[in-house]
Amino acid sequence: MPSLAAPRLPTLRPRLRLLGVFCALFCWLSGLQGARAQSEDEVARIYARLRGGQAAAEALETSLADLGSRLGLAEEAFHNVSHREILTQSELANVTEITTNNRKALSDIGVGTGDLNVAMKNLGINVEASEAEAEDADAASGTAADMAAQVNNMGEFKGRAGGCLESPAATVNGGKVQMWGCLKAKETQQWVFNVLSHSIKHMHGICLAAPEPGTTGSEVLMWACNSSLTSQQWDYNKTSGLVRNAGGLCLSAQSQSTEGSPMSLQTCDSAASGQLWNVIVGGAGLRMKLDALNKKLWDLQDTESSGSLDSMENEVAELEKKTDDLEALLGNKSRQVLVKRLRRGGDLLRNAVRHLGEAATFVEAEDETNPCFGGRGAQSQAASRPPTPSLGSDLGLDV
């Protein structure tokens, strides 16, 4: 068996070197593989970033495209606005010109307004005058209408709600008074209202009366005429339409438009339709007034009448004569009384002066006999002196 010899050193060294090279190369490759792995991760990250950047670029591109579209629209809008601005400037120029013309027109209007104010004042005066004339014409028309109504009617009490006042028993005491349909020629509806005696008389009968003038709800009926009775005294207010009696109550119908509706006294109320009347004096009433006036005129002219003008003149003349006689009598009496009183006053005045003189003489004599006032001589003289009346006693002034 052959023996093993020890290796030679020179042959091992190249192998060791090669082994070292291989080890170094392996380490380098290992490091390279690690670096490659890191590089691949970095590349993946970079690729991911690039993909994100690409998406962002695409979004940016889309945004830029949208922005470009918007810019195009903005340019078009700006163009339109510019065009409108040009038109607006033109319109402003026209407005300025119109404003200038309007100012001039306003100035002219201001001048015209002054003239218009003057004209309006004159027109106002004319209008007031026209209104006054219209009111006068209206009043005249109303008067003419009233006169026409009075001439065309015999005299009636017409309810403003319809129907007329009538009495089917106008000649009977206690005769009924009621409402009925208006008929001009119907005798039961013909009344005469005497504003002087305040009576309401039926043209063909007796008078309207309220036996209990102060009792609400009391009956209204016909009764023999007597102007001294308060139950037959009435007043008519044309404005309100109320017919009020002496007791302060008003003539009222239960229903003016219902035929046969009875009459009574009720508390006055201008809102109650049953109390509102249109009273027409009528031709008969006017005739009665004219007859009464005519009688007074004839009485004034009748020399035998106590109320004639001749009688009145005679009475006035007699009163004047009596007045003259009374004045003469008073003159004589006053002169006599004054003479007596003056004479009496003169006598009293003379007596008072005489007594005053006597008193003064006595005082002087007393001063001469007793200058010291109070001596015995003065006392004896005073005791022997007759009493002197007080000053003014003769005139009745002694107190």
C-alpha positions in Angstrom: 0.0 0.0 0.0 1.4 3.2 -1.1 1.9 5.9 1.4 0.4 9.2 1.2 2.6 12.1 0.7 2.0 15.5 2.1 0.7 18.0 -0.4 2.8 20.6 -1.8 2.4 24.1 -0.7 2.8 25.7 -4.0 -0.1 23.9 -5.6 -2.5 24.9 -2.7 -2.0 28.6 -2.9 -3.5 29.2 -6.3 -6.5 27.1 -5.2 -6.9 29.1 -2.1 -6.7 32.3 -4.0 -9.3 31.1 -6.4 -11.4 30.0 -3.5 -11.1 33.5 -2.1 -12.0 35.0 -5.4 -15.0 32.7 -5.6 -16.0 33.7 -2.1 -15.6 37.3 -2.9 -17.5 36.8 -6.1 -20.3 35.0 -4.2 -20.5 37.7 -1.6 -20.6 40.3 -4.4 -23.3 38.4 -6.2 -25.2 38.0 -2.9 -24.9 41.7 -2.3 -25.8 42.3 -5.9 -28.9 40.1 -5.5 -29.9 42.1 -2.3 -29.3 45.4 -4.1 -31.3 44.0 -7.1 -34.2 43.1 -4.8 -34.0 46.5 -3.3 -33.8 48.1 -6.7 -36.8 46.0 -7.8 -38.8 47.3 -4.8 -37.6 50.8 -5.5 -38.6 50.4 -9.2 -42.0 49.0 -8.1 -42.4 52.1 -5.9 -41.2 54.4 -8.6 -43.5 52.6 -11.1 -46.4 53.0 -8.7 -45.5 56.7 -8.4 -45.3 57.0 -12.1 -48.7 55.3 -12.5 -50.1 57.8 -9.9 -48.4 60.7 -11.7 -49.8 59.4 -15.0 -53.3 59.3 -13.5 -52.7 62.8 -12.0 -51.5 64.0 -15.4 -54.5 62.5 -17.1 -56.8 64.2 -14.5 -54.8 67.4 -15.0 -55.2 67.1 -18.8 -58.9 66.6 -18.3 -59.0 69.6 -16.0 -57.0 71.6 -18.5 -59.4 70.6 -21.3 -62.4 71.6 -19.1 -60.6 74.8 -18.2 -60.0 75.5 -21.9 -63.7 74.9 -22.6 -64.6 77.3 -19.8 -62.1 79.8 -21.1 -63.7 79.6 -24.4 -67.1 80.2 -22.9 -65.7 83.0 -20.8 -64.2 84.5 -23.9 -67.6 84.3 -25.6 -69.3 85.7 -22.6 -66.7 88.5 -22.4 -67.3 89.2 -26.1 -71.0 89.3 -25.5 -70.5 91.5 -22.4 -68.3 93.8 -24.4 -70.9 94.0 -27.1 -73.5 94.7 -24.5 -71.3 97.3 -22.9 -71.0 99.1 -26.2 -74.7 98.9 -26.6 -75.1 100.1 -22.9 -72.8 103.0 -23.5 -74.9 103.9 -26.5 -78.0 103.6 -24.5 -76.5 105.7 -21.7 -75.7 108.4 -24.2 -79.3 108.2 -25.4 -80.5 108.3 -21.7 -78.3 111.3 -21.0 -79.8 113.1 -24.0 -83.2 112.1 -22.9 -82.5 113.2 -19.3 -81.3 116.6 -20.6 -84.5 116.9 -22.6 -86.5 115.8 -19.6 -84.9 118.4 -17.4 -85.7 121.0 -20.0 -89.3 119.7 -20.1 -89.5 119.7 -16.3 -88.3 123.3 -16.3 -91.1 124.1 -18.8 -93.5 122.1 -16.7 -92.5 124.1 -13.6 -93.2 127.3 -15.5 -96.5 125.7 -16.7 -97.3 124.5 -13.1 -97.3 128.1 -11.8 -99.8 129.0 -14.5 -101.7 125.8 -13.8 -101.8 126.7 -10.0 -103.2 130.1 -10.8 -105.7 128.5 -13.2 -106.6 125.8 -10.6 -107.2 128.5 -8.0 -109.5 130.3 -10.4 -111.1 127.0 -11.3 -111.5 126.3 -7.6 -113.3 129.6 -7.1 -115.4 128.8 -10.1 -116.1 125.3 -8.8 -117.1 126.6 -5.4 -119.4 129.1 -7.0 -120.8 126.2 -9.2 -121.2 124.1 -6.1 -123.0 126.9 -4.3 -125.2 127.3 -7.4 -125.8 123.6 -7.5 -126.7 123.5 -3.8 -129.1 126.4 -4.4 -130.6 124.7 -7.4 -130.9 121.4 -5.4 -132.6 123.3 -2.6 -134.9 125.0 -5.1 -135.6 121.6 -6.7 -136.4 120.1 -3.3 -138.7 123.0 -2.5 -140.4 122.7 -5.9 -140.7 118.9 -5.4 -142.3 119.5 -2.0 -144.6 122.1 -3.4 -145.6 119.8 -6.3 -146.2 117.0 -3.8 -148.3 119.2 -1.6 -150.3 120.4 -4.6 -150.8 116.9 -6.0 -151.9 115.5 -2.6 -154.8 116.3 -0.3 -152.6 115.6 2.7 -151.1 112.3 3.9 -148.9 110.5 6.4 -146.9 108.0 4.3 -144.7 105.4 5.9 -141.2 105.3 4.5 -141.4 101.5 4.6 -144.6 101.6 2.6 -148.3 102.1 3.2 -150.2 105.2 4.5 -151.9 106.1 7.7 -155.7 105.8 7.6 -158.8 105.7 9.8 -161.9 103.8 8.5 -163.9 105.5 11.4 -162.6 109.1 11.3 -165.7 110.6 12.7 -166.1 108.3 15.8 -164.5 108.8 19.2 -162.2 105.9 19.7 -162.2 105.2 15.9 -159.4 102.8 14.7 -156.2 104.1 13.1 -154.2 101.7 11.0 -151.9 101.3 8.0 -153.2 100.6 4.4 -152.0 100.7 0.8 -151.6 104.4 -0.4 -154.4 105.8 -2.6 -154.5 109.5 -3.3 -158.3 109.7 -3.7 -159.1 107.6 -0.7 -160.8 109.8 1.9 -159.8 107.7 4.8 -156.1 108.6 4.2 -156.5 112.3 4.0 -155.0 114.2 6.9 -154.2 117.8 7.8 -151.1 118.5 10.0 -151.5 121.9 11.7 -148.0 123.1 12.7 -149.4 126.0 14.7 -151.8 124.0 17.0 -149.6 120.8 16.6 -152.8 118.8 15.8 -153.3 116.1 13.2 -156.8 116.3 12.0 -158.6 114.0 9.6 -159.9 116.0 6.6 -163.3 114.3 6.9 -163.4 113.7 10.6 -161.9 114.4 14.0 -158.3 114.4 15.4 -155.6 111.8 16.0 -155.1 111.3 19.7 -153.1 109.2 22.2 -155.2 109.0 25.5 -152.0 108.0 27.4 -149.3 110.2 25.9 -146.6 109.1 28.2 -147.2 105.3 28.2 -145.2 103.1 25.9 -147.3 100.7 23.9 -150.5 102.7 24.5 -153.2 102.9 21.7 -153.5 105.7 19.2 -157.1 106.4 18.0 -159.5 109.1 16.8 -161.0 111.7 19.2 -162.9 115.0 19.1 -160.5 117.8 18.4 -159.3 119.9 21.3 -156.0 121.7 20.9 -155.6 122.2 24.7 -155.3 118.4 25.2 -151.7 117.1 25.3 -153.0 113.8 23.9 -153.6 115.6 20.6 -150.3 117.5 20.3 -147.7 116.2 17.8 -144.5 117.4 16.2 -142.9 116.2 13.0 -139.1 116.1 12.2 -138.7 116.0 8.5 -135.0 115.0 8.7 -135.5 112.0 11.1 -139.0 111.2 9.9 -140.2 110.8 13.5 -143.7 112.0 14.7 -143.3 112.8 18.4 -146.1 113.5 20.8 -146.2 115.8 23.9 -145.2 112.8 26.1 -141.9 112.3 24.2 -143.0 109.1 22.5 -143.4 108.4 18.8 -146.2 107.4 16.5 -145.3 103.8 15.5 -146.8 101.1 13.2 -146.3 97.5 13.9 -145.5 97.0 10.2 -146.0 100.0 7.8 -146.2 97.6 4.8 -148.9 95.4 6.3 -152.5 96.5 5.7 -154.5 96.7 8.9 -151.3 97.1 11.1 -152.4 98.9 14.3 -150.8 102.2 15.6 -149.3 102.7 19.0 -146.9 104.9 21.0 -143.3 103.6 21.2 -139.9 104.9 22.5 -138.5 107.0 19.7 -135.9 105.2 17.5 -134.8 106.6 14.2 -133.7 103.1 13.2 -137.2 101.6 13.7 -138.8 101.4 10.2 -142.3 101.6 11.8 -141.7 105.1 13.1 -140.4 106.8 10.0 -142.9 109.0 8.0 -143.1 111.4 5.1 -145.7 114.0 6.1 -147.2 115.9 3.2 -149.4 118.8 4.2 -151.2 118.6 0.9 -153.5 121.0 -1.0 -156.2 120.9 1.8 -153.7 121.9 4.4 -152.4 124.7 2.3 -156.0 125.8 1.6 -156.7 125.8 5.3 -153.6 127.9 6.0 -154.6 130.3 3.2 -158.1 130.5 4.6 -156.8 131.3 8.1 -154.5 134.0 6.7 -157.2 135.4 4.5 -159.5 135.7 7.5 -156.8 137.5 9.5 -156.4 139.9 6.6 -160.2 140.6 6.4 -160.3 141.1 10.2 -157.5 143.6 9.9 -159.5 145.5 7.3 -162.9 145.2 9.0 -163.5 148.5 10.9 -166.0 146.8 13.2 -163.6 144.1 14.2 -161.6 144.4 17.5 -158.5 143.3 15.7 -158.7 145.7 12.7 -156.0 148.1 11.8 -158.3 151.0 12.6 -158.9 149.6 16.1 -155.2 149.1 16.6 -154.4 152.6 15.4 -157.1 154.0 17.8 -155.6 152.0 20.6 -152.1 153.2 19.8 -153.4 156.8 19.6 -155.2 156.4 22.9 -152.0 154.9 24.5 -150.0 157.8 23.2 -152.4 160.4 24.6 -152.4 158.6 28.0 -148.6 158.5 27.9 -148.5 162.3 27.3 -151.0 162.9 30.1 -148.9 160.7 32.4 -145.8 162.6 31.5 -147.4 165.9 32.2 -148.8 164.6 35.5 -145.5 163.3 36.5 -143.8 166.6 35.6 -146.2 168.6 37.7 -146.0 166.2 40.6 -142.2 166.0 40.4 -142.0 169.8 40.4 -144.3 170.1 43.4 -142.4 167.4 45.3 -139.1 169.0 44.5 -140.2 172.5 45.6 -141.5 171.2 48.9 -138.4 169.2 49.6 -136.1 172.1 48.6 -138.1 174.5 50.8 -138.0 172.1 53.7 -134.2 171.6 53.2 -133.6 175.3 53.0 -135.5 175.9 56.3 -133.5 173.2 58.0 -130.3 174.6 56.6 -131.1 178.1 57.9 -132.0 176.7 61.4 -128.8 174.8 61.5 -126.8 177.9 60.5 -128.6 179.9 63.2 -127.9 177.3 65.9 -124.3 177.1 64.8 -124.0 180.9 65.1 -125.5 180.8 68.6 -123.1 178.1 69.7 -120.2 180.0 68.4 -121.3 183.2 70.3 -121.7 181.2 73.5 -118.2 179.7 73.2 -116.7 183.2 72.7 -118.5 184.5 75.8 -117.3 181.6 77.9 -113.7 182.2 76.8 -113.9 185.8 78.0 -115.3 185.0 81.4 -113.1 182.0 82.2 -109.9 181.8 80.1 -108.7 178.7 82.1 -111.8 176.7 81.2 -113.1 174.8 84.2 -113.6 177.6 86.8 -116.6 178.0 88.9 -118.0 180.8 86.9 -117.8 178.7 83.8 -119.6 175.9 85.5 -122.4 178.2 86.8 -122.8 179.7 83.3 -122.8 176.2 81.8 -125.5 175.1 84.3 -127.6 178.2 83.6 -127.2 177.9 79.7 -130.1 176.3 77.9 -129.3 173.0 76.1 -128.0 173.5 72.6 -129.3 171.1 70.0 -126.7 168.9 68.3 -125.5 169.9 64.9 -127.6 168.4 62.1 -130.6 167.5 64.3 -132.7 170.0 62.3 -131.7 168.1 59.1 -132.6 164.8 60.5 -129.0 163.8 60.9 -128.8 163.5 64.7 -127.6 160.1 65.8 
